Amino acid sequence: MVAWFHCRGLGQVGVGRVIVGRCGPVWVCSFRRALQSQFGLSVCRRGVNVNAFRRVKPVLLVFSAVITSVRILWLPSAEKLLVTSIFVHCFHLFFFSCAVCRRFSESSDKGWFRSLFVHKVDARKDAHSNLLSKKEISNLYKIQFHNVKPECLDAYNSLQTEVQTRLHRDQDYPCEVVGSWNTWYGEQDQAVHLWRYRGGYPALSDCLQKLRDNKEYLEFRKERAKMLISRQNQLLLEFSFWNEPLPREGPNIYELRTYNLKPGTMIEWGNRWARAIKYRQKNNEAVGGFFTQIGDLYVVHHLWAYESLQSREETRNSAWQQEGWDVNVYYTVPLIRHMESRIMIPTKSSPLQ
């Protein structure tokens, strides 16, 4: 008996060609009939329905393997015995492994064996932004990255501080500065600003409309443009399980860790970090966690505060001593395409010092 197998698509294993002959005194039933009678698998010209594996019992497979082995012993030809024995035992080993693996994977919605044959898409009734963000509040965040000409950085900081303070204190503008920093390690001569809009997109639109009508602000933008090489911004939502970024006293250094995730992995990232964040609260280092809505998509920003670089090293090492932290890191690393770390120093006017 000789058989060739080849894959014919998801959900089934195709049977390319089967040659069945007479082996000694024992008539071997056809391959199709054997699958139907011994394993309960439905067989058609397109192949074997893998979904029927759930009906295959390991005990029946073992029993069938024993019976077939006894039949093989009656074969008069050593050559036929060798060929048939290899095929039959491999055949039974394959289906026995399938049944055992399926038994282990039944407790999981995404067992590794099932994923080989069936592409399952989790049905979700809402966008990941609604599932992961804080629903009780409607805060929208904007992060700005300004690459400043090296010779203009001090002048830029002075001008930016003046305008930020004025906007922050003006009640007519529904926006507030969460923090402003200069990059210390990372991309040099860079300013990073984090804004909060209480009220979401309507507050953002209202603020932008008022700024367009503000002549002083328009003059500020013209002056600032002379100092910049490039600029970029993103609109963010905050994770529901992270701390809300609140003003804090210094002196501190801040680390902005940016993760570019693979598309479709944001839910899994959020589920893992909802467990992992508890391991990073001991020293009050967690400031805020955000994910992008507009700009570069599937980008996550984690903001941390430390007393010094040495404190950062000690805090991060202590997390690895806690049972469970390594598991969350293990499962989140495959979700990442690219990651970046910035060490930042707050400006004088930053609420986060």
C-alpha positions in Angstrom: 0.0 0.0 0.0 1.5 3.3 -1.1 0.0 6.7 -0.5 0.9 10.3 -1.3 -0.5 13.2 0.7 -0.7 16.8 -0.3 -2.4 19.8 1.2 -5.6 20.9 -0.6 -6.5 24.1 1.4 -7.5 25.0 4.9 -9.8 22.7 6.7 -8.9 19.5 4.9 -6.1 17.2 4.1 -6.1 16.0 0.5 -5.4 12.5 -0.7 -3.4 12.7 -3.9 -3.3 9.0 -5.0 -3.8 5.7 -3.2 -2.8 2.3 -4.6 -4.3 -0.7 -2.7 -3.3 -4.2 -3.5 -3.6 -7.7 -2.1 -1.2 -8.4 0.7 -1.0 -12.2 1.3 -4.2 -13.8 2.5 -5.6 -10.6 3.9 -7.6 -8.4 1.6 -6.9 -4.8 2.5 -10.0 -2.6 2.2 -9.7 0.6 0.2 -8.2 3.6 1.8 -11.4 5.5 1.6 -13.4 2.8 3.3 -10.7 2.4 6.0 -10.9 6.0 6.9 -14.7 5.9 7.1 -15.0 2.6 9.0 -12.1 2.9 11.4 -11.9 6.6 12.1 -15.3 8.0 11.2 -13.8 10.5 8.8 -15.8 11.8 5.9 -13.9 11.3 2.6 -14.5 12.9 -0.7 -12.5 13.5 -3.8 -11.2 16.7 -2.4 -9.8 15.0 0.7 -10.3 14.3 4.3 -12.4 16.7 6.5 -10.1 17.6 9.3 -13.0 18.9 11.4 -13.9 15.3 11.8 -10.8 14.8 14.0 -12.9 15.7 17.0 -14.7 12.3 16.6 -11.4 10.3 16.5 -10.7 8.7 19.9 -7.1 7.9 20.8 -8.3 4.5 22.3 -9.8 3.5 18.9 -6.7 4.5 17.1 -4.5 2.4 19.4 -6.8 -0.6 19.0 -6.8 -0.2 15.2 -3.0 0.0 15.1 -2.7 -3.2 17.1 -5.1 -5.1 14.9 -3.4 -3.9 11.7 0.0 -4.9 13.2 -1.3 -8.4 13.8 -2.5 -8.6 10.2 0.9 -7.5 8.9 2.6 -10.4 10.7 0.7 -12.8 8.3 2.4 -11.3 5.3 4.6 -13.9 3.4 6.8 -11.4 1.7 9.4 -9.5 3.8 9.5 -6.7 1.2 5.7 -6.2 1.4 5.9 -6.4 5.1 8.4 -3.6 5.3 6.6 -1.3 3.0 3.2 -1.9 4.5 4.4 -1.7 8.0 6.1 1.6 7.5 3.0 3.1 5.9 0.5 1.8 8.4 2.4 2.7 11.4 3.2 6.2 10.1 -0.5 6.6 9.2 -1.7 5.6 12.7 1.0 7.7 14.4 -0.1 10.7 12.4 -3.8 10.4 13.4 -3.0 9.4 16.9 -0.9 12.6 17.3 -3.7 14.6 15.8 -6.2 13.3 18.3 -3.8 13.8 21.3 -2.9 17.4 20.2 -6.5 18.2 19.6 -7.3 17.0 23.1 -4.7 19.3 24.6 -5.8 22.2 22.5 -9.5 22.0 23.2 -9.1 24.1 26.3 -7.8 26.9 24.3 -9.6 28.9 21.6 -6.4 29.1 19.6 -4.7 25.7 19.9 -1.6 25.3 17.8 -2.9 22.2 16.1 -6.2 23.8 15.1 -4.3 26.8 13.8 -2.5 24.6 11.2 -5.8 23.9 9.4 -8.4 26.4 10.4 -8.1 30.2 10.2 -10.3 31.5 13.0 -11.2 35.1 13.3 -12.4 36.3 16.6 -15.7 38.1 16.3 -15.6 41.5 17.9 -18.5 43.9 18.2 -16.5 47.0 18.8 -13.3 48.8 17.7 -10.2 48.1 19.8 -10.1 51.8 20.6 -13.4 51.5 22.5 -12.4 48.2 24.1 -9.0 49.5 25.4 -9.6 53.1 26.2 -11.2 54.7 29.3 -14.9 55.0 28.6 -15.8 57.0 31.7 -13.8 59.9 30.4 -13.4 61.3 26.9 -9.8 62.6 27.0 -7.9 62.9 23.7 -4.2 63.4 23.7 -1.8 64.8 21.2 1.9 64.2 21.1 4.2 66.4 19.1 7.8 65.7 18.0 9.7 68.9 17.0 13.2 68.5 15.5 14.8 71.8 16.3 17.9 73.4 14.7 20.7 72.8 17.2 21.6 76.5 17.4 17.9 77.4 18.1 17.0 75.0 20.9 17.3 77.5 23.7 15.3 80.2 21.9 12.7 77.6 20.9 12.3 76.5 24.5 11.8 80.0 25.7 9.3 80.8 23.0 7.4 77.5 23.5 7.2 78.0 27.3 5.7 81.4 26.9 2.9 80.3 24.5 2.3 77.0 26.3 1.8 78.8 29.7 -0.6 81.3 28.2 -2.7 78.6 26.5 -2.6 76.3 29.6 -4.0 79.0 31.8 -6.6 80.4 29.4 -10.0 78.8 30.3 -11.4 79.5 26.8 -9.1 76.9 25.3 -10.2 73.3 26.1 -6.6 72.0 26.2 -3.8 71.7 28.7 -0.2 70.8 28.7 0.6 67.4 30.2 4.3 67.6 29.8 7.1 69.1 27.7 10.6 67.7 27.3 13.9 67.8 25.5 15.4 64.6 24.4 18.5 63.7 26.3 19.3 60.3 24.8 17.7 59.3 21.5 17.1 61.7 18.7 19.0 64.8 19.5 17.8 68.4 19.5 14.2 67.2 19.7 11.3 68.7 21.7 8.4 66.5 22.8 5.1 67.9 23.9 2.0 66.0 25.3 -1.4 67.8 25.3 -4.7 66.7 26.7 -8.1 67.7 25.3 -10.8 67.1 27.8 -13.9 66.4 25.7 -12.3 64.4 22.9 -12.5 65.4 19.3 -15.1 68.2 19.8 -12.7 69.9 22.2 -9.8 69.5 19.7 -11.8 71.0 16.9 -12.9 73.9 19.1 -9.4 74.6 20.2 -8.0 74.6 16.6 -10.7 76.9 15.4 -9.9 79.4 18.2 -6.2 79.2 17.5 -6.8 80.0 13.8 -8.4 83.2 14.8 -5.7 84.1 17.3 -3.3 86.6 15.7 -0.7 86.2 18.4 -0.6 82.5 18.0 -0.2 82.8 14.2 2.8 85.1 14.7 4.2 82.5 17.2 3.9 79.8 14.6 5.7 81.9 12.0 8.6 82.6 14.4 8.7 78.9 15.5 8.9 77.7 11.9 12.2 79.4 11.5 13.7 77.2 14.3 12.4 73.8 13.1 13.8 71.2 10.8 10.7 69.0 10.9 7.7 68.2 13.1 5.3 65.3 13.6 2.2 64.8 15.7 -0.1 61.9 16.6 -3.6 61.8 18.3 -3.7 59.3 21.1 -6.1 57.6 23.5 -5.0 56.3 26.9 -5.2 52.7 28.0 -7.9 52.0 30.6 -5.5 50.1 32.8 -2.8 52.8 32.9 -2.5 55.7 35.3 -3.7 59.0 34.1 -0.7 61.3 33.7 -0.9 63.9 36.5 1.5 66.6 37.5 4.3 65.5 39.7 7.2 67.2 41.4 10.8 66.6 40.4 13.5 66.3 39.6 12.9 63.3 37.4 14.0 62.0 34.1 11.4 60.5 31.8 11.5 57.6 29.4 9.2 57.4 26.4 9.2 53.9 25.1 7.5 53.6 21.7 6.4 50.3 20.2 5.3 49.8 16.6 3.0 46.8 16.7 2.0 44.4 14.0 -1.5 45.3 12.6 -4.2 43.3 14.4 -2.3 42.8 17.7 -3.5 45.7 19.7 -6.1 43.7 21.7 -3.6 41.1 22.6 -1.1 43.8 23.6 -3.7 45.4 25.8 -4.7 42.1 27.5 -1.1 41.3 28.3 -0.2 44.8 29.6 -3.4 44.9 31.7 -1.7 42.1 33.8 1.9 43.4 33.4 1.3 46.9 34.6 0.9 45.7 38.2 4.6 44.7 38.3 5.6 48.3 37.5 3.8 50.3 40.2 6.1 49.7 43.1 8.2 52.9 42.7 5.4 55.0 41.1 7.3 55.0 37.8 4.3 54.5 35.5 3.1 57.8 34.2 0.9 57.0 31.2 0.2 54.6 28.4 -1.3 55.6 25.1 -2.0 54.2 21.6 -2.4 56.1 18.4 -5.7 56.9 16.6 -4.4 59.3 13.9 -0.9 59.4 12.6 1.3 56.3 12.5 -1.2 53.5 13.4 -0.6 50.6 15.8 1.9 52.6 17.8 2.0 52.4 21.6 3.7 55.0 23.9 4.6 54.1 27.5 5.8 57.0 29.6 7.9 56.3 32.7 9.5 58.5 35.4 12.7 57.8 37.3 14.9 59.8 39.7 18.0 59.0 37.7 19.4 56.5 35.1 20.6 54.4 38.0 17.2 54.3 39.5 15.8 53.3 36.1 18.2 50.4 36.0 17.4 49.2 39.5 13.6 49.6 38.9 13.6 47.6 35.7 15.8 44.9 37.2 13.5 44.5 40.2 10.6 43.8 37.8 12.4 40.8 36.5 12.5 39.4 40.0 8.7 39.3 40.3 7.1 36.1 39.1 4.9 36.7 36.1 6.7 39.7 34.6 8.8 37.5 32.3 5.7 35.7 31.0 4.1 38.9 29.9 7.4 40.1 28.2 7.6 36.7 26.5 4.2 37.0 24.9 4.4 40.7 23.9 7.8 40.6 22.2 6.4 38.8 19.1 3.8 41.5 18.7 6.4 44.2 18.1 7.8 45.3 14.7 10.0 48.1 16.0 10.7 49.7 19.4 12.4 52.9 20.5 13.4 54.5 23.8 13.9 58.2 24.5 15.3 59.6 27.7 13.9 63.1 28.2 14.5 66.0 30.5 11.4 68.2 31.4 11.4 71.8 30.5 10.9 74.5 33.2 7.2 74.9 32.4 6.3 71.2 32.2 3.7 70.1 34.7 5.6 66.8 34.9 8.9 67.6 36.6 
